Amino acid sequence: MQNMLMTLFLIDCVVLIACVMMQPAKNDNDAMSALTGGAGDLFSRRKARGFEAVMQIVTTIVGALFFILALALVYVSAH
């Protein structure tokens, strides 16, 4: 049981890394906005559409699965 959970956990880790790396960049500003705090971006939030929305949903699901598998591994290894 522990070997199967560990295999699923490792696959989930790789998929989670790929999902995070595939998400498009949120800001198109230069480095100056990082120094000034980017206050101009406060009200310019747009709803994600298309590929960005799909990647947010997939990343959320895979992240939740990551935590569930981690808790299951802790439970199985403790018993």
Phi and psi in radians as a Rosetta constraint file:
Dihedral C 1 N 2 CA 2 C 2 CIRCULARHARMONIC -1.170 0.35
Dihedral N 2 CA 2 C 2 N 3 CIRCULARHARMONIC -0.643 0.35
Dihedral C 2 N 3 CA 3 C 3 CIRCULARHARMONIC -1.147 0.35
Dihedral N 3 CA 3 C 3 N 4 CIRCULARHARMONIC -0.688 0.35
Dihedral C 3 N 4 CA 4 C 4 CIRCULARHARMONIC -1.163 0.35
Dihedral N 4 CA 4 C 4 N 5 CIRCULARHARMONIC -0.752 0.35
Dihedral C 4 N 5 CA 5 C 5 CIRCULARHARMONIC -1.114 0.35
Dihedral N 5 CA 5 C 5 N 6 CIRCULARHARMONIC -0.680 0.35
Dihedral C 5 N 6 CA 6 C 6 CIRCULARHARMONIC -1.154 0.35
Dihedral N 6 CA 6 C 6 N 7 CIRCULARHARMONIC -0.680 0.35
Dihedral C 6 N 7 CA 7 C 7 CIRCULARHARMONIC -1.125 0.35
Dihedral N 7 CA 7 C 7 N 8 CIRCULARHARMONIC -0.799 0.35
Dihedral C 7 N 8 CA 8 C 8 CIRCULARHARMONIC -1.097 0.35
Dihedral N 8 CA 8 C 8 N 9 CIRCULARHARMONIC -0.658 0.35
Dihedral C 8 N 9 CA 9 C 9 CIRCULARHARMONIC -1.136 0.35
Dihedral N 9 CA 9 C 9 N 10 CIRCULARHARMONIC -0.760 0.35
Dihedral C 9 N 10 CA 10 C 10 CIRCULARHARMONIC -1.174 0.35
Dihedral N 10 CA 10 C 10 N 11 CIRCULARHARMONIC -0.674 0.35
Dihedral C 10 N 11 CA 11 C 11 CIRCULARHARMONIC -1.122 0.35
Dihedral N 11 CA 11 C 11 N 12 CIRCULARHARMONIC -0.728 0.35
Dihedral C 11 N 12 CA 12 C 12 CIRCULARHARMONIC -1.110 0.35
Dihedral N 12 CA 12 C 12 N 13 CIRCULARHARMONIC -0.663 0.35
Dihedral C 12 N 13 CA 13 C 13 CIRCULARHARMONIC -1.067 0.35
Dihedral N 13 CA 13 C 13 N 14 CIRCULARHARMONIC -0.788 0.35
Dihedral C 13 N 14 CA 14 C 14 CIRCULARHARMONIC -1.142 0.35
Dihedral N 14 CA 14 C 14 N 15 CIRCULARHARMONIC -0.731 0.35
Dihedral C 14 N 15 CA 15 C 15 CIRCULARHARMONIC -1.161 0.35
Dihedral N 15 CA 15 C 15 N 16 CIRCULARHARMONIC -0.676 0.35
Dihedral C 15 N 16 CA 16 C 16 CIRCULARHARMONIC -1.128 0.35
Dihedral N 16 CA 16 C 16 N 17 CIRCULARHARMONIC -0.730 0.35
Dihedral C 16 N 17 CA 17 C 17 CIRCULARHARMONIC -1.091 0.35
Dihedral N 17 CA 17 C 17 N 18 CIRCULARHARMONIC -0.754 0.35
Dihedral C 17 N 18 CA 18 C 18 CIRCULARHARMONIC -1.123 0.35
Dihedral N 18 CA 18 C 18 N 19 CIRCULARHARMONIC -0.709 0.35
Dihedral C 18 N 19 CA 19 C 19 CIRCULARHARMONIC -1.112 0.35
Dihedral N 19 CA 19 C 19 N 20 CIRCULARHARMONIC -0.747 0.35
Dihedral C 19 N 20 CA 20 C 20 CIRCULARHARMONIC -1.172 0.35
Dihedral N 20 CA 20 C 20 N 21 CIRCULARHARMONIC -0.689 0.35
Dihedral C 20 N 21 CA 21 C 21 CIRCULARHARMONIC -1.241 0.35
Dihedral N 21 CA 21 C 21 N 22 CIRCULARHARMONIC -0.444 0.35
Dihedral C 21 N 22 CA 22 C 22 CIRCULARHARMONIC -1.474 0.35
Dihedral N 22 CA 22 C 22 N 23 CIRCULARHARMONIC -0.183 0.35
Dihedral C 22 N 23 CA 23 C 23 CIRCULARHARMONIC -1.230 0.35
Dihedral N 23 CA 23 C 23 N 24 CIRCULARHARMONIC 2.406 0.35
Dihedral C 23 N 24 CA 24 C 24 CIRCULARHARMONIC -1.210 0.35
Dihedral N 24 CA 24 C 24 N 25 CIRCULARHARMONIC 2.755 0.35
Dihedral C 24 N 25 CA 25 C 25 CIRCULARHARMONIC -1.167 0.35
Dihedral N 25 CA 25 C 25 N 26 CIRCULARHARMONIC 2.478 0.35
Dihedral C 25 N 26 CA 26 C 26 CIRCULARHARMONIC -1.428 0.35
Dihedral N 26 CA 26 C 26 N 27 CIRCULARHARMONIC -0.574 0.35
Dihedral C 26 N 27 CA 27 C 27 CIRCULARHARMONIC -2.073 0.35
Dihedral N 27 CA 27 C 27 N 28 CIRCULARHARMONIC 2.506 0.35
Dihedral C 27 N 28 CA 28 C 28 CIRCULARHARMONIC -1.960 0.35
Dihedral N 28 CA 28 C 28 N 29 CIRCULARHARMONIC 0.355 0.35
Dihedral C 28 N 29 CA 29 C 29 CIRCULARHARMONIC -1.529 0.35
Dihedral N 29 CA 29 C 29 N 30 CIRCULARHARMONIC 3.007 0.35
Dihedral C 29 N 30 CA 30 C 30 CIRCULARHARMONIC -1.551 0.35
Dihedral N 30 CA 30 C 30 N 31 CIRCULARHARMONIC -3.023 0.35
Dihedral C 30 N 31 CA 31 C 31 CIRCULARHARMONIC -1.235 0.35
Dihedral N 31 CA 31 C 31 N 32 CIRCULARHARMONIC -0.314 0.35
Dihedral C 31 N 32 CA 32 C 32 CIRCULARHARMONIC -1.143 0.35
Dihedral N 32 CA 32 C 32 N 33 CIRCULARHARMONIC -0.575 0.35
Dihedral C 32 N 33 CA 33 C 33 CIRCULARHARMONIC -1.174 0.35
Dihedral N 33 CA 33 C 33 N 34 CIRCULARHARMONIC -0.466 0.35
Dihedral C 33 N 34 CA 34 C 34 CIRCULARHARMONIC -1.216 0.35
Dihedral N 34 CA 34 C 34 N 35 CIRCULARHARMONIC -0.593 0.35
Dihedral C 34 N 35 CA 35 C 35 CIRCULARHARMONIC -1.347 0.35
Dihedral N 35 CA 35 C 35 N 36 CIRCULARHARMONIC -0.598 0.35
Dihedral C 35 N 36 CA 36 C 36 CIRCULARHARMONIC -1.586 0.35
Dihedral N 36 CA 36 C 36 N 37 CIRCULARHARMONIC -0.103 0.35
Dihedral C 36 N 37 CA 37 C 37 CIRCULARHARMONIC 1.681 0.35
Dihedral N 37 CA 37 C 37 N 38 CIRCULARHARMONIC -0.148 0.35
Dihedral C 37 N 38 CA 38 C 38 CIRCULARHARMONIC 1.101 0.35
Dihedral N 38 CA 38 C 38 N 39 CIRCULARHARMONIC 0.715 0.35
Dihedral C 38 N 39 CA 39 C 39 CIRCULARHARMONIC -1.121 0.35
Dihedral N 39 CA 39 C 39 N 40 CIRCULARHARMONIC -0.426 0.35
Dihedral C 39 N 40 CA 40 C 40 CIRCULARHARMONIC -1.199 0.35
Dihedral N 40 CA 40 C 40 N 41 CIRCULARHARMONIC -0.311 0.35
Dihedral C 40 N 41 CA 41 C 41 CIRCULARHARMONIC -1.548 0.35
Dihedral N 41 CA 41 C 41 N 42 CIRCULARHARMONIC 0.021 0.35
Dihedral C 41 N 42 CA 42 C 42 CIRCULARHARMONIC -1.086 0.35
Dihedral N 42 CA 42 C 42 N 43 CIRCULARHARMONIC -0.786 0.35
Dihedral C 42 N 43 CA 43 C 43 CIRCULARHARMONIC -1.838 0.35
Dihedral N 43 CA 43 C 43 N 44 CIRCULARHARMONIC 0.212 0.35
Dihedral C 43 N 44 CA 44 C 44 CIRCULARHARMONIC -1.752 0.35
Dihedral N 44 CA 44 C 44 N 45 CIRCULARHARMONIC 0.430 0.35
Dihedral C 44 N 45 CA 45 C 45 CIRCULARHARMONIC -1.255 0.35
Dihedral N 45 CA 45 C 45 N 46 CIRCULARHARMONIC 2.276 0.35
Dihedral C 45 N 46 CA 46 C 46 CIRCULARHARMONIC -2.014 0.35
Dihedral N 46 CA 46 C 46 N 47 CIRCULARHARMONIC 2.650 0.35
Dihedral C 46 N 47 CA 47 C 47 CIRCULARHARMONIC -1.296 0.35
Dihedral N 47 CA 47 C 47 N 48 CIRCULARHARMONIC 2.402 0.35
Dihedral C 47 N 48 CA 48 C 48 CIRCULARHARMONIC -1.177 0.35
Dihedral N 48 CA 48 C 48 N 49 CIRCULARHARMONIC 2.432 0.35
Dihedral C 48 N 49 CA 49 C 49 CIRCULARHARMONIC -2.352 0.35
Dihedral N 49 CA 49 C 49 N 50 CIRCULARHARMONIC 2.669 0.35
Dihedral C 49 N 50 CA 50 C 50 CIRCULARHARMONIC 1.150 0.35
Dihedral N 50 CA 50 C 50 N 51 CIRCULARHARMONIC -2.262 0.35
Dihedral C 50 N 51 CA 51 C 51 CIRCULARHARMONIC -1.069 0.35
Dihedral N 51 CA 51 C 51 N 52 CIRCULARHARMONIC -0.686 0.35
Dihedral C 51 N 52 CA 52 C 52 CIRCULARHARMONIC -1.099 0.35
Dihedral N 52 CA 52 C 52 N 53 CIRCULARHARMONIC -0.713 0.35
Dihedral C 52 N 53 CA 53 C 53 CIRCULARHARMONIC -1.157 0.35
Dihedral N 53 CA 53 C 53 N 54 CIRCULARHARMONIC -0.733 0.35
Dihedral C 53 N 54 CA 54 C 54 CIRCULARHARMONIC -1.098 0.35
Dihedral N 54 CA 54 C 54 N 55 CIRCULARHARMONIC -0.754 0.35
Dihedral C 54 N 55 CA 55 C 55 CIRCULARHARMONIC -1.170 0.35
Dihedral N 55 CA 55 C 55 N 56 CIRCULARHARMONIC -0.593 0.35
Dihedral C 55 N 56 CA 56 C 56 CIRCULARHARMONIC -1.147 0.35
Dihedral N 56 CA 56 C 56 N 57 CIRCULARHARMONIC -0.736 0.35
Dihedral C 56 N 57 CA 57 C 57 CIRCULARHARMONIC -1.158 0.35
Dihedral N 57 CA 57 C 57 N 58 CIRCULARHARMONIC -0.800 0.35
Dihedral C 57 N 58 CA 58 C 58 CIRCULARHARMONIC -1.113 0.35
Dihedral N 58 CA 58 C 58 N 59 CIRCULARHARMONIC -0.718 0.35
Dihedral C 58 N 59 CA 59 C 59 CIRCULARHARMONIC -1.128 0.35
Dihedral N 59 CA 59 C 59 N 60 CIRCULARHARMONIC -0.676 0.35
Dihedral C 59 N 60 CA 60 C 60 CIRCULARHARMONIC -1.122 0.35
Dihedral N 60 CA 60 C 60 N 61 CIRCULARHARMONIC -0.772 0.35
Dihedral C 60 N 61 CA 61 C 61 CIRCULARHARMONIC -1.146 0.35
Dihedral N 61 CA 61 C 61 N 62 CIRCULARHARMONIC -0.803 0.35
Dihedral C 61 N 62 CA 62 C 62 CIRCULARHARMONIC -1.172 0.35
Dihedral N 62 CA 62 C 62 N 63 CIRCULARHARMONIC -0.625 0.35
Dihedral C 62 N 63 CA 63 C 63 CIRCULARHARMONIC -1.144 0.35
Dihedral N 63 CA 63 C 63 N 64 CIRCULARHARMONIC -0.724 0.35
Dihedral C 63 N 64 CA 64 C 64 CIRCULARHARMONIC -1.122 0.35
Dihedral N 64 CA 64 C 64 N 65 CIRCULARHARMONIC -0.711 0.35
Dihedral C 64 N 65 CA 65 C 65 CIRCULARHARMONIC -1.107 0.35
Dihedral N 65 CA 65 C 65 N 66 CIRCULARHARMONIC -0.615 0.35
Dihedral C 65 N 66 CA 66 C 66 CIRCULARHARMONIC -1.024 0.35
Dihedral N 66 CA 66 C 66 N 67 CIRCULARHARMONIC -0.845 0.35
Dihedral C 66 N 67 CA 67 C 67 CIRCULARHARMONIC -1.195 0.35
Dihedral N 67 CA 67 C 67 N 68 CIRCULARHARMONIC -0.658 0.35
Dihedral C 67 N 68 CA 68 C 68 CIRCULARHARMONIC -1.120 0.35
Dihedral N 68 CA 68 C 68 N 69 CIRCULARHARMONIC -0.781 0.35
Dihedral C 68 N 69 CA 69 C 69 CIRCULARHARMONIC -1.158 0.35
Dihedral N 69 CA 69 C 69 N 70 CIRCULARHARMONIC -0.637 0.35
Dihedral C 69 N 70 CA 70 C 70 CIRCULARHARMONIC -1.115 0.35
Dihedral N 70 CA 70 C 70 N 71 CIRCULARHARMONIC -0.763 0.35
Dihedral C 70 N 71 CA 71 C 71 CIRCULARHARMONIC -1.156 0.35
Dihedral N 71 CA 71 C 71 N 72 CIRCULARHARMONIC -0.659 0.35
Dihedral C 71 N 72 CA 72 C 72 CIRCULARHARMONIC -1.131 0.35
Dihedral N 72 CA 72 C 72 N 73 CIRCULARHARMONIC -0.691 0.35
Dihedral C 72 N 73 CA 73 C 73 CIRCULARHARMONIC -1.132 0.35
Dihedral N 73 CA 73 C 73 N 74 CIRCULARHARMONIC -0.694 0.35
Dihedral C 73 N 74 CA 74 C 74 CIRCULARHARMONIC -1.120 0.35
Dihedral N 74 CA 74 C 74 N 75 CIRCULARHARMONIC -0.744 0.35
Dihedral C 74 N 75 CA 75 C 75 CIRCULARHARMONIC -1.114 0.35
Dihedral N 75 CA 75 C 75 N 76 CIRCULARHARMONIC -0.805 0.35
Dihedral C 75 N 76 CA 76 C 76 CIRCULARHARMONIC -1.170 0.35
Dihedral N 76 CA 76 C 76 N 77 CIRCULARHARMONIC -0.673 0.35
Dihedral C 76 N 77 CA 77 C 77 CIRCULARHARMONIC -1.275 0.35
Dihedral N 77 CA 77 C 77 N 78 CIRCULARHARMONIC -0.411 0.35
Dihedral C 77 N 78 CA 78 C 78 CIRCULARHARMONIC -1.402 0.35
Dihedral N 78 CA 78 C 78 N 79 CIRCULARHARMONIC -0.342 0.35
